[in-house]
Structures are given as C-alpha cells and as structure tokens.
C-alpha cells in the first residue's frame, strides 16, 4: 500500500509530535514494583509503553555512602503534555525516597510510532486515587 504524500499540514503535525515525544527512565528496586509502576502508567494513559529491563547494576551515592545495587530499568515512552502527571504517579507508587525520573526528548522517529505515542497518551486519567 502506498502512502499519501506528506502535505504541509501533516509535516507540521509530525514536527509537533516529534517535539512532544519523550523517553523517560525510572529505576525500581524489584520486579513487582517495576511491573506495578509500568502497568499503572499505561492504564492511566500516562505512557504508551513501558519496557522493563531486568538486572542493571547501579553505583551511586546516597546519604554520604557509595551504594552498589541491582535494579530494574523502566524505559517509558510518553509525551511532554502528560509528564507532570507521570511524575506524580511514579512518586505515589515508588518505594524510593527520591525515585529517578529523567526524560529525554525524541528528536526523530517513525511517524506512525510517534502518532501512536500521542494517541495512547491522549486523555490521561487524572482522578484522585
């Protein structure tokens, strides 16, 4: 199936999606916590997708000591428009006093994938829990 040629309006729409799309990293201390956070973010439409990468090694300082721990890494695909809600939800669900929540802009990507991120995070659930 051939795609329709991009119009000026569709090119602008793609650029807007590209400006909005984010990858967010969050670490978790165990599988259950990682799965609970991932599922809640997707169910609440704060993330289109969350990959859980098992068994990463994190070396960091905490309260003046060097720590060396096994963690899991959540790779979250979302957009800027829901980032505030995502941060609040992670904080509600996370056991860490200071959970890692850092975001990177997606500078380019598949048009269809970027549109899917936007569609999947439209109308997030924001009701009190």
N, C-alpha and C positions, 0 to 999 in steps of 0.2 A: 504494500500500500504506500503510495507516495504522499508525502506531507505537503500541505499547502505552503506556499512561500510566506515567509515572515513579513508582516506588514509593519509599518512604523509603530502602530499601537501595540502590536504583540512584542516587538523588540523592547519598547518601553516597559511593558509588563514583565518581561524576563529580567530586565535590569532591576526593577523593583524587587522581584523575588530574590535575585542574587544579593541585593543589599540587605534583605531581611534574614536570609538563611544563616543559621548558626550550627556549630558543633560545640556541645558543652561536655566537659569532663567532670565526673564526680567519682570519688573513690568510696568504697564501702569495706567494712571490716569482715563481712561474712556473706555467704551465698543468699541466705534468707533475706537479709537486709537489702542487698542489691536487687533481688527479684521484687521485693515489696515496693521499693522506690521506683523501679522501672515500670512495673505494672500500673502503679498509681499515676505516674506521669502520662502514660499512654491513655489510660482510661479517662483521665481528666482533660485530655486533648492539649496537654502542655508540651507533649513530644509526639512526633510522628513515629519514631522508632528509637529503641534503646538497645544497644549491643552491650552484653556483659562479657568482659574479658577476664577470665579467671587467672589467679595466681600471678599477680605482679608483685614485685618487691619494691617497697617504698622506704627510702632512707631520708629522714627529716629530723629537724629539731623540734622538740615540744617541751615547754616548761623547763628550758635550760639543759635538756638531755638529748643526746643523739639516739634516735629510735630506728629500728630496722624491723619492719613488719611485712607480712604477706597481706595483700589486699586484693580487691577486685576493682576493675575499672569500668565505669559506665560511660559509654560513648552515646551521647544523646543528640538526635537531630531535631531541631526546633527552629524558632524564628524570634527575632528581637521583640516583636509585639507581645509575646507571652513570657518573656524572660523573668519579669518581676514575679509573676505567679509561680513560675517554675522554682525560683529561689526560695520562695516562702514554703512551697510544698516539700522541697527537699529538706529544709530546716525542720519542718513538722515531723518528718518520718525518720530522720537520721539520728543515729546514736552518738555521733561525734559532737563534741562541744563546738568545734569550728570545722564544719564539713567543707571539703574542697568543692567549689562550684566555679569553674572558669570557662569562659566562652571564647570561641574563635569564629570570625566571620568566614563564610564560604565565599571565596572570591570567584568561583566558577563551578559549573557542574551541568549535568544533564537537565535540560529544560523540563522534561517530564518529571524527573525526580524532585526538582525544586518546586514545581507546581504541586506535587504530592505532599511535600512538607507543609506548604501553605494550606492546602485543603485539609490535611489531617489535624492541623492545629487551629483551625477556624472555630470560633465559638467555644473557647475552653470553659470547663466547669469551674466556677469561682465561688460556689455556695459554701458557707461555713460548714466545717466538719464536726 
